[in-house]
Amino acid sequence: MTAIAFETHALVRRPKASGFSEDQAEAITGAPKDGRESELASLATKANLRKTEIRLEAKPTDLSQKVAALSHRTDLGLAAGRADLKLLEQRMIVTLGTLAAAGIAILIAAIRYLPPAGH
């Protein structure tokens, strides 16, 4: 945006020279001044830009903290899952061992009660 500087008193003299009263001339020349002031009020100041910059710099830190927390929770979840799998593996080993021992016991009992061969 380009700032334009002009003298308002010189601007008031033209409408007065054309037959406007001084109040009318001042009212006419005040409109551009009001518009310019409202435009200037909407401009960002260096302080506004610095505040925004500080907020934007803080965002990656917040994000990295959230990612770190999520990573920690994921690690805890994986550790809990591994512990559950280890417990399941131990139960399966005990169950398979029990089944194998029972099968061998049944086989030994069956062999004992079979009649001898050749009689």
C-alpha positions as CSV (number, residue, x, y, z in Angstrom):
1,M,0.0,0.0,0.0
2,T,1.4,3.4,-0.9
3,A,0.9,6.3,1.5
4,I,-0.1,9.6,-0.1
5,A,0.6,12.8,1.8
6,F,-1.4,15.9,1.0
7,E,-2.2,19.2,2.6
8,T,-5.8,19.3,3.8
9,H,-5.9,23.1,4.0
10,A,-5.1,23.3,0.3
11,L,-7.8,20.8,-0.4
12,V,-10.4,22.8,1.5
13,R,-9.6,25.9,-0.5
14,R,-10.7,24.4,-3.9
15,P,-14.3,23.6,-2.9
16,K,-14.5,27.0,-1.2
17,A,-13.4,28.7,-4.4
18,S,-16.1,26.8,-6.2
19,G,-18.8,28.2,-4.0
20,F,-19.1,25.7,-1.1
21,S,-19.2,27.0,2.4
22,E,-16.2,26.3,4.7
23,D,-18.2,23.6,6.6
24,Q,-19.1,21.9,3.3
25,A,-15.6,22.1,2.0
26,E,-14.2,20.6,5.3
27,A,-16.8,17.9,5.2
28,I,-15.9,16.9,1.6
29,T,-12.1,16.9,2.4
30,G,-12.7,15.0,5.6
31,A,-14.0,11.9,3.8
32,P,-10.7,10.9,2.2
33,K,-8.9,11.6,5.5
34,D,-11.3,9.4,7.4
35,G,-10.9,6.6,4.8
36,R,-7.1,6.9,5.1
37,E,-7.3,6.8,8.9
38,S,-9.4,3.7,8.8
39,E,-7.0,2.0,6.4
40,L,-4.1,3.0,8.7
41,A,-5.9,1.5,11.7
42,S,-6.2,-1.8,10.0
43,L,-2.5,-2.1,9.2
44,A,-0.4,-4.5,11.3
45,T,2.1,-2.9,13.5
46,K,5.6,-4.3,14.2
47,A,4.3,-5.3,17.7
48,N,1.4,-7.2,16.1
49,L,3.8,-9.0,13.7
50,R,6.1,-9.9,16.6
51,K,3.3,-11.3,18.7
52,T,2.2,-13.4,15.7
53,E,5.8,-14.5,15.1
54,I,6.1,-15.6,18.8
55,R,2.9,-17.6,18.6
56,L,4.0,-19.3,15.4
57,E,7.4,-20.1,16.9
58,A,5.6,-21.7,19.9
59,K,3.5,-23.9,17.8
60,P,6.3,-26.4,16.7
61,T,7.3,-26.8,20.3
62,D,3.7,-27.7,21.3
63,L,3.5,-30.0,18.3
64,S,6.8,-31.7,19.1
65,Q,5.7,-32.2,22.8
66,K,2.5,-33.7,21.6
67,V,4.3,-36.1,19.2
68,A,6.7,-37.1,22.0
69,A,3.8,-37.8,24.4
70,L,2.0,-39.8,21.7
71,S,5.2,-41.7,21.0
72,H,5.6,-42.5,24.7
73,R,2.0,-43.7,24.9
74,T,2.6,-45.9,21.8
75,D,5.7,-47.4,23.3
76,L,3.8,-48.2,26.5
77,G,1.0,-49.8,24.5
78,L,3.5,-51.9,22.5
79,A,5.2,-53.0,25.8
80,A,1.9,-54.0,27.2
81,G,1.1,-55.9,24.0
82,R,4.4,-57.7,24.1
83,A,3.8,-58.6,27.8
84,D,0.4,-60.0,26.9
85,L,1.9,-62.0,24.0
86,K,4.6,-63.4,26.3
87,L,2.0,-64.5,28.8
88,L,-0.1,-66.1,26.0
89,E,3.1,-67.9,24.8
90,Q,3.8,-69.3,28.3
91,R,0.2,-70.5,28.6
92,M,0.4,-72.2,25.2
93,I,3.7,-73.9,26.2
94,V,2.1,-75.2,29.4
95,T,-1.0,-76.4,27.6
96,L,1.0,-78.1,24.8
97,G,3.2,-79.7,27.4
98,T,0.2,-81.0,29.4
99,L,-1.4,-82.4,26.2
100,A,1.9,-84.1,25.2
101,A,2.3,-85.6,28.7
102,A,-1.3,-86.8,28.7
103,G,-0.8,-88.3,25.2
104,I,2.3,-90.2,26.3
105,A,0.6,-91.4,29.5
106,I,-2.3,-92.7,27.4
107,L,0.1,-94.4,25.0
108,I,2.0,-96.1,27.8
109,A,-1.3,-97.2,29.4
110,A,-2.5,-98.6,26.1
111,I,0.8,-100.5,25.5
112,R,0.7,-102.0,29.0
113,Y,-2.8,-103.4,28.6
114,L,-2.2,-104.8,25.2
115,P,-1.8,-108.6,25.1
116,P,1.7,-109.8,24.4
117,A,2.4,-110.5,20.7
118,G,2.4,-114.1,19.6
119,H,0.0,-115.6,22.1
